[in-house]
Amino acid sequence: MNPSNPVADLAAFYMQAIGAILFGLIFWFLWRQSRVVYFGLWAAAWGLRSLAAALGFLLLRTGTTYWLAPYATFEFAFAIVLISAARAGFASGARDWRTVLRLIAILPIFVALVYAVGGYSRIEAYHTSSALVVALVYFYNYLLLRRPQAVGFRIFRFSLVMLSIAFLANALVFLYLFNSGAVSQWSAYLRQESYYDFGVHCVLAFSAMAMWSETQIDRIRGLTSELDGLRRAREQVSDLDHLTGLLNQAALARRVENRGAYDGTVTVCDMDNFKDINDRYGHLVGDEILRNIGHLLKNSIRYEDEAYRWGGDEFVILFRAQRPEMARKRMAELEARLRDFRVRGFGVLPISFSWGVTDAHGRELRDALDEADRGMYESKRTRANVGARERPPVA
């Protein structure tokens, strides 16, 4: 590329045209993969820019204003489509293509003004306005592109700023030439794309690919997080006892299998004479009692505590970081509430519990659970013996 050559440089034309086609293909590929309108509009803009490059080459080679109108048409169509891309945004959908149609309506006004400037003034006046518009369009895209601070997005926005500065510098040079009246031979060099412009456009295009890759990675991470949440929700549902809403026996078995000491208190409780209740009132009443006891247990413990239905009418409560005295007090309060238990259609039906409490601090959960279970049966036998002594003798 020889700046002193007054004739349009063929190598510069090839670089500009091939670069526009290459950038257009890159953005077209990104649009095909993502269906993001922002990429589609950039692909369309570079297609228009490749046509403008051919017409601009003819304009410089012939030196006549005959090619100025078609050249200005595609050059400013390129700018308008990029304005549409900035307005549409990166996370836009297909409906945002209508933004292009609204902005295309102002294209004839641009062309008429530019043709008048180029026809009645020198060609530098046109290039001044063209470079200034392109600089503003790149900077407009920079301002409206708001995305997470990933590397690809930062490089893309930085490239937009560099291109804006480069075209603004070109506009100032052309404005100086126009006002001074001295058209230097090297000014033809600025009418076509330079190595600097081509390099920054390459960085822009490939950083757009990095943007797409980062977006896909973020999407994969989001889907992975969503799947993990669904899996955890499914595990929680599968660990629940459907009657009481407490954790079930399988969840307790997995909890017990975890090696290591448990910091807290283990309580095993069992309803007294639940079989007699089922035999007297029926299994539906028994299920209602179990359901309400489950809700009561769940609402009576802290968030960090755990309540399980071990089987039948037997329950396990793990009080985290709590001493046995406090656990016994809470179980007594719970039993006191159950003495006023009401069953629909039968009125007050007092419920009593027998329980065993074991301090599990520094011990494995399995050992503490076995000890609490033995304590619960010992409590049940004690209550049964006390009840037998209190009953009057049969005459």
C-alpha atoms as a printed R data frame, in Angstrom:
    type eleno elety resid chain resno       x       y       z
1   ATOM     1    CA   MET     A     1   0.000   0.000   0.000
2   ATOM     2    CA   ASN     A     2   1.761   3.127  -1.200
3   ATOM     3    CA   PRO     A     3   0.439   6.391   0.301
4   ATOM     4    CA   SER     A     4   2.161   8.479  -2.375
5   ATOM     5    CA   ASN     A     5   0.268   6.763  -5.182
6   ATOM     6    CA   PRO     A     6  -2.583   9.046  -6.336
7   ATOM     7    CA   VAL     A     7  -4.398   6.103  -7.968
8   ATOM     8    CA   ALA     A     8  -6.529   3.853  -5.830
9   ATOM     9    CA   ASP     A     9  -4.397   1.085  -4.364
10  ATOM    10    CA   LEU     A    10  -5.526  -2.355  -5.569
11  ATOM    11    CA   ALA     A    11  -3.970  -4.123  -2.576
12  ATOM    12    CA   ALA     A    12  -5.861  -1.819  -0.218
13  ATOM    13    CA   PHE     A    13  -9.091  -2.631  -2.033
14  ATOM    14    CA   TYR     A    14  -8.483  -6.375  -1.767
15  ATOM    15    CA   MET     A    15  -7.716  -6.066   1.916
16  ATOM    16    CA   GLN     A    16 -10.827  -3.996   2.566
17  ATOM    17    CA   ALA     A    17 -13.163  -6.195   0.493
18  ATOM    18    CA   ILE     A    18 -11.799  -9.541   1.712
19  ATOM    19    CA   GLY     A    19 -11.762  -8.248   5.292
20  ATOM    20    CA   ALA     A    20 -15.415  -7.172   5.042
21  ATOM    21    CA   ILE     A    21 -16.394 -10.580   3.648
22  ATOM    22    CA   LEU     A    22 -14.385 -12.380   6.348
23  ATOM    23    CA   PHE     A    23 -15.901 -10.322   9.160
24  ATOM    24    CA   GLY     A    24 -19.359 -10.791   7.675
25  ATOM    25    CA   LEU     A    25 -18.886 -14.580   7.616
26  ATOM    26    CA   ILE     A    26 -17.708 -14.592  11.243
27  ATOM    27    CA   PHE     A    27 -20.729 -12.642  12.449
28  ATOM    28    CA   TRP     A    28 -23.033 -14.708  10.227
29  ATOM    29    CA   PHE     A    29 -21.653 -17.871  11.848
30  ATOM    30    CA   LEU     A    30 -22.236 -16.386  15.311
31  ATOM    31    CA   TRP     A    31 -25.783 -15.447  14.355
32  ATOM    32    CA   ARG     A    32 -26.459 -18.938  12.993
33  ATOM    33    CA   GLN     A    33 -25.225 -20.503  16.228
34  ATOM    34    CA   SER     A    34 -26.839 -18.117  18.699
35  ATOM    35    CA   ARG     A    35 -29.756 -16.507  16.820
36  ATOM    36    CA   VAL     A    36 -28.816 -13.265  18.546
37  ATOM    37    CA   VAL     A    37 -29.960 -10.350  16.400
38  ATOM    38    CA   TYR     A    38 -26.917  -8.301  17.406
39  ATOM    39    CA   PHE     A    39 -24.634 -10.717  15.550
40  ATOM    40    CA   GLY     A    40 -27.048 -10.965  12.605
41  ATOM    41    CA   LEU     A    41 -27.100  -7.209  12.159
42  ATOM    42    CA   TRP     A    42 -23.312  -7.035  12.250
43  ATOM    43    CA   ALA     A    43 -23.182  -9.738   9.556
44  ATOM    44    CA   ALA     A    44 -25.612  -7.745   7.385
45  ATOM    45    CA   ALA     A    45 -23.594  -4.570   7.994
46  ATOM    46    CA   TRP     A    46 -20.372  -6.181   6.796
47  ATOM    47    CA   GLY     A    47 -22.147  -7.460   3.697
48  ATOM    48    CA   LEU     A    48 -23.110  -3.886   2.907
49  ATOM    49    CA   ARG     A    49 -19.558  -2.768   3.688
50  ATOM    50    CA   SER     A    50 -18.111  -5.208   1.128
51  ATOM    51    CA   LEU     A    51 -20.342  -3.689  -1.570
52  ATOM    52    CA   ALA     A    52 -19.360  -0.199  -0.442
53  ATOM    53    CA   ALA     A    53 -15.673  -1.188  -0.734
54  ATOM    54    CA   ALA     A    54 -16.141  -2.123  -4.414
55  ATOM    55    CA   LEU     A    55 -18.009   1.083  -5.201
56  ATOM    56    CA   GLY     A    56 -15.470   3.152  -3.241
57  ATOM    57    CA   PHE     A    57 -12.670   1.611  -5.275
58  ATOM    58    CA   LEU     A    58 -14.420   2.623  -8.496
59  ATOM    59    CA   LEU     A    59 -14.991   6.112  -7.091
60  ATOM    60    CA   LEU     A    60 -11.292   6.565  -6.317
61  ATOM    61    CA   ARG     A    61 -10.121   4.968  -9.566
62  ATOM    62    CA   THR     A    62 -12.314   7.083 -11.841
63  ATOM    63    CA   GLY     A    63 -12.164  10.295  -9.802
64  ATOM    64    CA   THR     A    64 -15.745  11.171 -10.783
65  ATOM    65    CA   THR     A    65 -18.766  11.702  -8.568
66  ATOM    66    CA   TYR     A    66 -20.824   9.261 -10.635
67  ATOM    67    CA   TRP     A    67 -20.093   6.464  -8.146
68  ATOM    68    CA   LEU     A    68 -20.582   8.683  -5.102
69  ATOM    69    CA   ALA     A    69 -24.355   8.101  -4.722
70  ATOM    70    CA   PRO     A    70 -24.258   4.247  -4.741
71  ATOM    71    CA   TYR     A    71 -21.092   4.279  -2.629
72  ATOM    72    CA   ALA     A    72 -22.717   6.586  -0.065
73  ATOM    73    CA   THR     A    73 -25.864   4.439  -0.083
74  ATOM    74    CA   PHE     A    74 -24.064   1.266   1.033
75  ATOM    75    CA   GLU     A    75 -21.626   3.109   3.284
76  ATOM    76    CA   PHE     A    76 -24.395   4.754   5.268
77  ATOM    77    CA   ALA     A    77 -26.531   1.623   5.152
78  ATOM    78    CA   PHE     A    78 -23.599  -0.011   6.958
79  ATOM    79    CA   ALA     A    79 -23.769   2.714   9.618
80  ATOM    80    CA   ILE     A    80 -27.555   2.485   9.962
81  ATOM    81    CA   VAL     A    81 -27.503  -1.282  10.433
82  ATOM    82    CA   LEU     A    82 -24.862  -0.903  13.159
83  ATOM    83    CA   ILE     A    83 -27.056   1.694  14.857
84  ATOM    84    CA   SER     A    84 -29.856  -0.868  14.734
85  ATOM    85    CA   ALA     A    85 -27.546  -3.453  16.293
86  ATOM    86    CA   ALA     A    86 -26.727  -1.092  19.147
87  ATOM    87    CA   ARG     A    87 -30.403  -0.383  19.730
88  ATOM    88    CA   ALA     A    88 -31.368  -4.049  19.546
89  ATOM    89    CA   GLY     A    89 -28.790  -5.087  22.126
90  ATOM    90    CA   PHE     A    90 -26.890  -8.299  22.602
91  ATOM    91    CA   ALA     A    91 -29.695 -10.259  24.275
92  ATOM    92    CA   SER     A    92 -32.292  -9.365  21.657
93  ATOM    93    CA   GLY     A    93 -34.726 -11.584  19.812
94  ATOM    94    CA   ALA     A    94 -35.948 -11.886  16.247
95  ATOM    95    CA   ARG     A    95 -38.626  -9.258  16.776
96  ATOM    96    CA   ASP     A    96 -35.918  -6.570  16.937
97  ATOM    97    CA   TRP     A    97 -35.286  -6.770  13.181
98  ATOM    98    CA   ARG     A    98 -38.043  -4.178  12.793
99  ATOM    99    CA   THR     A    99 -35.630  -1.577  14.222
100 ATOM   100    CA   VAL     A   100 -33.699  -1.804  10.948
101 ATOM   101    CA   LEU     A   101 -36.784  -1.090   8.879
102 ATOM   102    CA   ARG     A   102 -37.530   2.066  10.843
103 ATOM   103    CA   LEU     A   103 -33.972   3.386  10.481
104 ATOM   104    CA   ILE     A   104 -33.707   2.505   6.779
105 ATOM   105    CA   ALA     A   105 -36.304   5.217   6.122
106 ATOM   106    CA   ILE     A   106 -33.719   7.917   6.905
107 ATOM   107    CA   LEU     A   107 -31.150   6.473   4.465
108 ATOM   108    CA   PRO     A   108 -32.287   8.553   1.428
109 ATOM   109    CA   ILE     A   109 -31.907  11.741   3.481
110 ATOM   110    CA   PHE     A   110 -28.318  10.777   4.379
111 ATOM   111    CA   VAL     A   111 -27.495   9.948   0.776
112 ATOM   112    CA   ALA     A   112 -28.982  13.175  -0.573
113 ATOM   113    CA   LEU     A   113 -27.056  15.319   1.892
114 ATOM   114    CA   VAL     A   114 -23.793  13.494   1.323
115 ATOM   115    CA   TYR     A   115 -24.146  13.585  -2.453
116 ATOM   116    CA   ALA     A   116 -24.793  17.314  -2.295
117 ATOM   117    CA   VAL     A   117 -21.716  17.836  -0.146
118 ATOM   118    CA   GLY     A   118 -19.559  15.655  -2.401
119 ATOM   119    CA   GLY     A   119 -20.942  17.082  -5.612
120 ATOM   120    CA   TYR     A   120 -20.609  20.744  -4.826
121 ATOM   121    CA   SER     A   121 -17.513  20.440  -2.664
122 ATOM   122    CA   ARG     A   122 -14.473  18.248  -2.965
123 ATOM   123    CA   ILE     A   123 -14.463  14.554  -2.150
124 ATOM   124    CA   GLU     A   124 -12.691  15.247   1.140
125 ATOM   125    CA   ALA     A   125 -15.890  16.817   2.448
126 ATOM   126    CA   TYR     A   126 -17.726  13.551   1.898
127 ATOM   127    CA   HIS     A   127 -14.991  11.469   3.518
128 ATOM   128    CA   THR     A   128 -15.034  13.824   6.491
129 ATOM   129    CA   SER     A   129 -18.739  13.233   7.088
130 ATOM   130    CA   SER     A   130 -18.428   9.496   6.384
131 ATOM   131    CA   ALA     A   131 -15.550   8.950   8.796
132 ATOM   132    CA   LEU     A   132 -17.273  11.056  11.449
133 ATOM   133    CA   VAL     A   133 -20.516   9.057  11.163
134 ATOM   134    CA   VAL     A   134 -18.702   5.720  11.372
135 ATOM   135    CA   ALA     A   135 -16.738   6.933  14.406
136 ATOM   136    CA   LEU     A   136 -19.959   7.950  16.148
137 ATOM   137    CA   VAL     A   137 -21.630   4.639  15.250
138 ATOM   138    CA   TYR     A   138 -18.789   2.594  16.737
139 ATOM   139    CA   PHE     A   139 -18.847   4.717  19.880
140 ATOM   140    CA   TYR     A   140 -22.646   4.369  20.067
141 ATOM   141    CA   ASN     A   141 -22.262   0.588  20.023
142 ATOM   142    CA   TYR     A   142 -19.652   0.874  22.761
143 ATOM   143    CA   LEU     A   143 -22.006   2.885  24.972
144 ATOM   144    CA   LEU     A   144 -25.051   0.636  24.500
145 ATOM   145    CA   LEU     A   145 -23.263  -2.703  24.819
146 ATOM   146    CA   ARG     A   146 -23.698  -3.499  28.502
147 ATOM   147    CA   ARG     A   147 -22.721  -7.036  29.389
148 ATOM   148    CA   PRO     A   148 -20.901  -8.864  32.236
149 ATOM   149    CA   GLN     A   149 -17.239  -7.977  32.536
150 ATOM   150    CA   ALA     A   150 -15.873 -11.064  30.787
151 ATOM   151    CA   VAL     A   151 -12.653 -10.870  28.781
152 ATOM   152    CA   GLY     A   152 -14.308 -11.184  25.361
153 ATOM   153    CA   PHE     A   153 -16.770  -8.375  26.087
154 ATOM   154    CA   ARG     A   154 -14.041  -6.084  27.375
155 ATOM   155    CA   ILE     A   155 -11.886  -6.668  24.272
156 ATOM   156    CA   PHE     A   156 -14.874  -6.156  21.973
157 ATOM   157    CA   ARG     A   157 -15.792  -2.859  23.604
158 ATOM   158    CA   PHE     A   158 -12.133  -1.759  23.633
159 ATOM   159    CA   SER     A   159 -11.936  -2.482  19.881
160 ATOM   160    CA   LEU     A   160 -15.021  -0.329  19.327
161 ATOM   161    CA   VAL     A   161 -13.351   2.562  21.135
162 ATOM   162    CA   MET     A   162 -10.112   2.169  19.133
163 ATOM   163    CA   LEU     A   163 -12.023   2.119  15.835
164 ATOM   164    CA   SER     A   164 -14.021   5.151  16.902
165 ATOM   165    CA   ILE     A   165 -10.810   7.047  17.655
166 ATOM   166    CA   ALA     A   166  -9.233   5.958  14.352
167 ATOM   167    CA   PHE     A   167 -12.168   7.108  12.228
168 ATOM   168    CA   LEU     A   168 -12.427  10.333  14.204
169 ATOM   169    CA   ALA     A   169  -8.761  11.003  13.443
170 ATOM   170    CA   ASN     A   170  -9.432  10.359   9.735
171 ATOM   171    CA   ALA     A   171 -12.349  12.783   9.854
172 ATOM   172    CA   LEU     A   172 -10.156  15.483  11.381
173 ATOM   173    CA   VAL     A   173  -7.496  14.958   8.691
174 ATOM   174    CA   PHE     A   174 -10.053  15.212   5.891
175 ATOM   175    CA   LEU     A   175 -11.565  18.292   7.509
176 ATOM   176    CA   TYR     A   176  -8.140  19.929   7.630
177 ATOM   177    CA   LEU     A   177  -7.519  19.103   3.975
178 ATOM   178    CA   PHE     A   178 -10.910  20.455   2.992
179 ATOM   179    CA   ASN     A   179 -10.414  23.755   4.849
180 ATOM   180    CA   SER     A   180  -6.807  24.248   3.750
181 ATOM   181    CA   GLY     A   181  -7.592  23.568   0.118
182 ATOM   182    CA   ALA     A   182  -4.404  21.524  -0.223
183 ATOM   183    CA   VAL     A   183  -5.208  18.002  -1.397
184 ATOM   184    CA   SER     A   184  -2.075  15.925  -0.838
185 ATOM   185    CA   GLN     A   185  -1.394  12.748  -2.758
186 ATOM   186    CA   TRP     A   186  -1.252  10.748   0.449
187 ATOM   187    CA   SER     A   187  -4.874  11.670   1.257
188 ATOM   188    CA   ALA     A   188  -5.976   8.870  -1.092
189 ATOM   189    CA   TYR     A   189  -4.360   6.519   1.378
190 ATOM   190    CA   LEU     A   190  -6.912   7.504   4.058
191 ATOM   191    CA   ARG     A   191  -9.886   6.836   1.804
192 ATOM   192    CA   GLN     A   192  -9.313   3.104   2.046
193 ATOM   193    CA   GLU     A   193  -8.803   0.774   4.959
194 ATOM   194    CA   SER     A   194  -5.345   0.830   6.533
195 ATOM   195    CA   TYR     A   195  -3.456  -2.000   8.163
196 ATOM   196    CA   TYR     A   196  -4.360  -0.518  11.521
197 ATOM   197    CA   ASP     A   197  -8.089  -0.507  10.728
198 ATOM   198    CA   PHE     A   198  -7.889  -4.055   9.400
199 ATOM   199    CA   GLY     A   199  -6.039  -5.265  12.491
200 ATOM   200    CA   VAL     A   200  -8.486  -3.694  14.925
201 ATOM   201    CA   HIS     A   201 -11.422  -5.064  12.924
202 ATOM   202    CA   CYS     A   202  -9.855  -8.544  13.188
203 ATOM   203    CA   VAL     A   203  -9.606  -8.146  16.950
204 ATOM   204    CA   LEU     A   204 -13.225  -6.971  16.983
205 ATOM   205    CA   ALA     A   205 -14.461  -9.984  15.011
206 ATOM   206    CA   PHE     A   206 -12.570 -12.605  16.988
207 ATOM   207    CA   SER     A   207 -13.458 -11.001  20.320
208 ATOM   208    CA   ALA     A   208 -17.084 -11.342  19.193
209 ATOM   209    CA   MET     A   209 -16.441 -15.081  18.908
210 ATOM   210    CA   ALA     A   210 -15.000 -14.978  22.429
211 ATOM   211    CA   MET     A   211 -18.161 -13.163  23.568
212 ATOM   212    CA   TRP     A   212 -20.309 -15.927  22.128
213 ATOM   213    CA   SER     A   213 -18.139 -18.609  23.735
214 ATOM   214    CA   GLU     A   214 -18.370 -16.899  27.109
215 ATOM   215    CA   THR     A   215 -22.134 -16.601  26.727
216 ATOM   216    CA   GLN     A   216 -22.386 -20.321  25.958
217 ATOM   217    CA   ILE     A   217 -20.239 -21.120  28.992
218 ATOM   218    CA   ASP     A   218 -22.469 -18.955  31.197
219 ATOM   219    CA   ARG     A   219 -25.516 -20.687  29.746
220 ATOM   220    CA   ILE     A   220 -24.045 -24.121  30.424
221 ATOM   221    CA   ARG     A   221 -23.231 -23.078  33.980
222 ATOM   222    CA   GLY     A   222 -26.772 -21.816  34.440
223 ATOM   223    CA   LEU     A   223 -28.244 -25.055  33.109
224 ATOM   224    CA   THR     A   224 -25.901 -27.069  35.314
225 ATOM   225    CA   SER     A   225 -26.948 -25.056  38.351
226 ATOM   226    CA   GLU     A   226 -30.602 -25.527  37.440
227 ATOM   227    CA   LEU     A   227 -30.121 -29.271  37.021
228 ATOM   228    CA   ASP     A   228 -28.349 -29.446  40.377
229 ATOM   229    CA   GLY     A   229 -31.269 -27.625  41.969
230 ATOM   230    CA   LEU     A   230 -33.776 -30.006  40.362
231 ATOM   231    CA   ARG     A   231 -31.698 -32.989  41.452
232 ATOM   232    CA   ARG     A   232 -31.525 -31.714  45.022
233 ATOM   233    CA   ALA     A   233 -35.268 -31.034  45.001
234 ATOM   234    CA   ARG     A   234 -35.905 -34.553  43.729
235 ATOM   235    CA   GLU     A   235 -33.653 -36.022  46.391
236 ATOM   236    CA   GLN     A   236 -35.483 -34.032  49.044
237 ATOM   237    CA   VAL     A   237 -38.845 -35.255  47.782
238 ATOM   238    CA   SER     A   238 -37.621 -38.867  47.678
239 ATOM   239    CA   ASP     A   239 -36.333 -38.480  51.254
240 ATOM   240    CA   LEU     A   240 -39.699 -37.322  52.603
241 ATOM   241    CA   ASP     A   241 -42.296 -39.477  54.291
242 ATOM   242    CA   HIS     A   242 -45.499 -38.689  52.379
243 ATOM   243    CA   LEU     A   243 -47.781 -39.127  55.390
244 ATOM   244    CA   THR     A   244 -46.002 -37.015  58.008
245 ATOM   245    CA   GLY     A   245 -43.849 -34.728  55.815
246 ATOM   246    CA   LEU     A   246 -40.787 -35.680  57.873
247 ATOM   247    CA   LEU     A   247 -37.616 -37.267  56.542
248 ATOM   248    CA   ASN     A   248 -38.093 -40.998  55.982
249 ATOM   249    CA   GLN     A   249 -36.273 -44.117  57.102
250 ATOM   250    CA   ALA     A   250 -34.039 -44.227  54.013
251 ATOM   251    CA   ALA     A   251 -32.826 -40.690  54.704
252 ATOM   252    CA   LEU     A   252 -32.094 -41.653  58.316
253 ATOM   253    CA   ALA     A   253 -30.156 -44.735  57.167
254 ATOM   254    CA   ARG     A   254 -27.945 -42.579  54.933
255 ATOM   255    CA   ARG     A   255 -27.502 -40.097  57.762
256 ATOM   256    CA   VAL     A   256 -26.388 -42.849  60.116
257 ATOM   257    CA   GLU     A   257 -23.928 -44.233  57.576
258 ATOM   258    CA   ASN     A   258 -21.971 -40.968  57.622
259 ATOM   259    CA   ARG     A   259 -18.904 -41.668  59.721
260 ATOM   260    CA   GLY     A   260 -17.726 -39.233  62.319
261 ATOM   261    CA   ALA     A   261 -18.957 -37.824  65.593
262 ATOM   262    CA   TYR     A   262 -22.304 -36.033  65.788
263 ATOM   263    CA   ASP     A   263 -22.384 -32.767  67.726
264 ATOM   264    CA   GLY     A   264 -25.775 -32.797  69.409
265 ATOM   265    CA   THR     A   265 -28.457 -34.864  71.099
266 ATOM   266    CA   VAL     A   266 -30.350 -37.850  69.688
267 ATOM   267    CA   THR     A   267 -33.983 -38.462  70.708
268 ATOM   268    CA   VAL     A   268 -36.062 -41.517  69.827
269 ATOM   269    CA   CYS     A   269 -39.783 -41.262  70.635
270 ATOM   270    CA   ASP     A   270 -42.718 -43.607  70.226
271 ATOM   271    CA   MET     A   271 -46.459 -43.191  70.748
272 ATOM   272    CA   ASP     A   272 -47.926 -45.168  73.619
273 ATOM   273    CA   ASN     A   273 -50.642 -47.691  72.744
274 ATOM   274    CA   PHE     A   274 -50.887 -46.567  69.115
275 ATOM   275    CA   LYS     A   275 -52.063 -50.065  68.119
276 ATOM   276    CA   ASP     A   276 -55.024 -49.726  70.473
277 ATOM   277    CA   ILE     A   277 -55.942 -46.401  68.832
278 ATOM   278    CA   ASN     A   278 -55.861 -48.000  65.378
279 ATOM   279    CA   ASP     A   279 -57.958 -50.921  66.568
280 ATOM   280    CA   ARG     A   280 -60.511 -48.688  68.259
281 ATOM   281    CA   TYR     A   281 -60.821 -45.768  65.845
282 ATOM   282    CA   GLY     A   282 -59.543 -47.225  62.575
283 ATOM   283    CA   HIS     A   283 -56.475 -46.667  60.416
284 ATOM   284    CA   LEU     A   284 -57.789 -43.422  58.908
285 ATOM   285    CA   VAL     A   285 -57.838 -41.843  62.358
286 ATOM   286    CA   GLY     A   286 -54.399 -43.322  63.026
287 ATOM   287    CA   ASP     A   287 -53.059 -41.773  59.815
288 ATOM   288    CA   GLU     A   288 -54.549 -38.408  60.755
289 ATOM   289    CA   ILE     A   289 -52.833 -38.604  64.140
290 ATOM   290    CA   LEU     A   290 -49.483 -39.453  62.555
291 ATOM   291    CA   ARG     A   291 -49.893 -36.663  60.004
292 ATOM   292    CA   ASN     A   292 -50.587 -34.070  62.691
293 ATOM   293    CA   ILE     A   293 -47.767 -35.323  64.891
294 ATOM   294    CA   GLY     A   294 -45.405 -35.008  61.922
295 ATOM   295    CA   HIS     A   295 -46.496 -31.399  61.333
296 ATOM   296    CA   LEU     A   296 -46.150 -30.655  65.037
297 ATOM   297    CA   LEU     A   297 -42.630 -32.099  65.178
298 ATOM   298    CA   LYS     A   298 -41.568 -30.214  62.066
299 ATOM   299    CA   ASN     A   299 -42.878 -26.919  63.432
300 ATOM   300    CA   SER     A   300 -41.422 -27.481  66.912
301 ATOM   301    CA   ILE     A   301 -37.766 -27.945  65.981
302 ATOM   302    CA   ARG     A   302 -35.192 -25.463  64.775
303 ATOM   303    CA   TYR     A   303 -34.030 -25.138  61.190
304 ATOM   304    CA   GLU     A   304 -30.751 -26.907  61.929
305 ATOM   305    CA   ASP     A   305 -32.478 -29.836  63.691
306 ATOM   306    CA   GLU     A   306 -33.698 -32.927  61.823
307 ATOM   307    CA   ALA     A   307 -36.866 -34.989  62.376
308 ATOM   308    CA   TYR     A   308 -37.378 -38.475  60.888
309 ATOM   309    CA   ARG     A   309 -40.171 -41.019  60.848
310 ATOM   310    CA   TRP     A   310 -38.275 -44.166  61.665
311 ATOM   311    CA   GLY     A   311 -41.225 -46.455  61.044
312 ATOM   312    CA   GLY     A   312 -44.824 -46.884  62.209
313 ATOM   313    CA   ASP     A   313 -45.349 -44.524  65.148
314 ATOM   314    CA   GLU     A   314 -41.646 -44.185  65.988
315 ATOM   315    CA   PHE     A   315 -39.755 -40.946  65.360
316 ATOM   316    CA   VAL     A   316 -36.149 -39.754  65.610
317 ATOM   317    CA   ILE     A   317 -35.132 -36.153  66.301
318 ATOM   318    CA   LEU     A   318 -31.547 -34.925  65.983
319 ATOM   319    CA   PHE     A   319 -31.016 -31.756  68.021
320 ATOM   320    CA   ARG     A   320 -27.853 -30.164  66.714
321 ATOM   321    CA   ALA     A   321 -25.500 -28.552  69.256
322 ATOM   322    CA   GLN     A   322 -27.973 -29.010  72.117
323 ATOM   323    CA   ARG     A   323 -27.619 -30.673  75.519
324 ATOM   324    CA   PRO     A   324 -29.826 -33.599  76.653
325 ATOM   325    CA   GLU     A   325 -31.515 -31.505  79.366
326 ATOM   326    CA   MET     A   326 -32.855 -29.069  76.804
327 ATOM   327    CA   ALA     A   327 -33.974 -31.915  74.520
328 ATOM   328    CA   ARG     A   328 -35.924 -33.550  77.402
329 ATOM   329    CA   LYS     A   329 -37.570 -30.223  78.184
330 ATOM   330    CA   ARG     A   330 -38.645 -29.756  74.592
331 ATOM   331    CA   MET     A   331 -40.033 -33.312  74.401
332 ATOM   332    CA   ALA     A   332 -42.042 -32.707  77.604
333 ATOM   333    CA   GLU     A   333 -43.470 -29.515  76.073
334 ATOM   334    CA   LEU     A   334 -44.359 -31.441  72.942
335 ATOM   335    CA   GLU     A   335 -46.155 -34.154  74.923
336 ATOM   336    CA   ALA     A   336 -48.046 -31.509  76.873
337 ATOM   337    CA   ARG     A   337 -49.373 -30.101  73.636
338 ATOM   338    CA   LEU     A   338 -50.463 -33.575  72.505
339 ATOM   339    CA   ARG     A   339 -52.591 -34.109  75.619
340 ATOM   340    CA   ASP     A   340 -55.136 -31.725  74.096
341 ATOM   341    CA   PHE     A   341 -54.977 -33.377  70.680
342 ATOM   342    CA   ARG     A   342 -58.324 -33.387  68.868
343 ATOM   343    CA   VAL     A   343 -59.514 -35.767  66.175
344 ATOM   344    CA   ARG     A   344 -62.295 -34.727  63.833
345 ATOM   345    CA   GLY     A   345 -65.495 -36.451  64.804
346 ATOM   346    CA   PHE     A   346 -64.088 -37.852  68.056
347 ATOM   347    CA   GLY     A   347 -63.131 -34.769  70.074
348 ATOM   348    CA   VAL     A   348 -60.163 -34.710  72.430
349 ATOM   349    CA   LEU     A   349 -57.945 -37.786  72.137
350 ATOM   350    CA   PRO     A   350 -54.910 -37.444  74.422
351 ATOM   351    CA   ILE     A   351 -51.645 -38.711  72.975
352 ATOM   352    CA   SER     A   352 -48.697 -39.729  75.117
353 ATOM   353    CA   PHE     A   353 -45.086 -40.294  74.112
354 ATOM   354    CA   SER     A   354 -42.265 -42.359  75.485
355 ATOM   355    CA   TRP     A   355 -38.831 -41.187  74.572
356 ATOM   356    CA   GLY     A   356 -35.146 -41.789  75.066
357 ATOM   357    CA   VAL     A   357 -32.556 -39.033  74.954
358 ATOM   358    CA   THR     A   358 -28.810 -39.560  74.474
359 ATOM   359    CA   ASP     A   359 -25.919 -37.140  74.385
360 ATOM   360    CA   ALA     A   360 -24.125 -37.782  71.086
361 ATOM   361    CA   HIS     A   361 -21.272 -35.299  71.492
362 ATOM   362    CA   GLY     A   362 -18.036 -36.962  70.367
363 ATOM   363    CA   ARG     A   363 -19.783 -40.231  69.410
364 ATOM   364    CA   GLU     A   364 -20.911 -41.824  66.163
365 ATOM   365    CA   LEU     A   365 -24.555 -41.313  65.374
366 ATOM   366    CA   ARG     A   366 -25.272 -45.060  65.121
367 ATOM   367    CA   ASP     A   367 -24.156 -45.721  68.694
368 ATOM   368    CA   ALA     A   368 -26.108 -42.754  70.048
369 ATOM   369    CA   LEU     A   369 -29.215 -43.842  68.128
370 ATOM   370    CA   ASP     A   370 -29.052 -47.387  69.563
371 ATOM   371    CA   GLU     A   371 -28.701 -46.016  73.088
372 ATOM   372    CA   ALA     A   372 -31.604 -43.598  72.646
373 ATOM   373    CA   ASP     A   373 -33.734 -46.433  71.256
374 ATOM   374    CA   ARG     A   374 -33.023 -48.570  74.321
375 ATOM   375    CA   GLY     A   375 -33.816 -45.595  76.525
376 ATOM   376    CA   MET     A   376 -37.156 -45.139  74.763
377 ATOM   377    CA   TYR     A   377 -38.173 -48.783  75.376
378 ATOM   378    CA   GLU     A   378 -37.063 -48.517  78.998
379 ATOM   379    CA   SER     A   379 -39.268 -45.414  79.367
380 ATOM   380    CA   LYS     A   380 -42.178 -47.242  77.757
381 ATOM   381    CA   ARG     A   381 -41.825 -50.208  80.169
382 ATOM   382    CA   THR     A   382 -41.616 -47.837  83.123
383 ATOM   383    CA   ARG     A   383 -44.802 -46.060  82.057
384 ATOM   384    CA   ALA     A   384 -46.553 -49.371  81.528
385 ATOM   385    CA   ASN     A   385 -45.600 -50.594  85.020
386 ATOM   386    CA   VAL     A   386 -46.710 -47.303  86.590
387 ATOM   387    CA   GLY     A   387 -49.996 -47.502  84.741
388 ATOM   388    CA   ALA     A   388 -50.547 -51.095  85.880
389 ATOM   389    CA   ARG     A   389 -49.986 -50.176  89.541
390 ATOM   390    CA   GLU     A   390 -52.365 -47.213  89.283
391 ATOM   391    CA   ARG     A   391 -55.213 -49.263  87.799
392 ATOM   392    CA   PRO     A   392 -57.687 -50.529  90.426
393 ATOM   393    CA   PRO     A   393 -57.747 -54.297  91.023
394 ATOM   394    CA   VAL     A   394 -60.401 -56.308  89.246
395 ATOM   395    CA   ALA     A   395 -63.128 -57.496  91.684
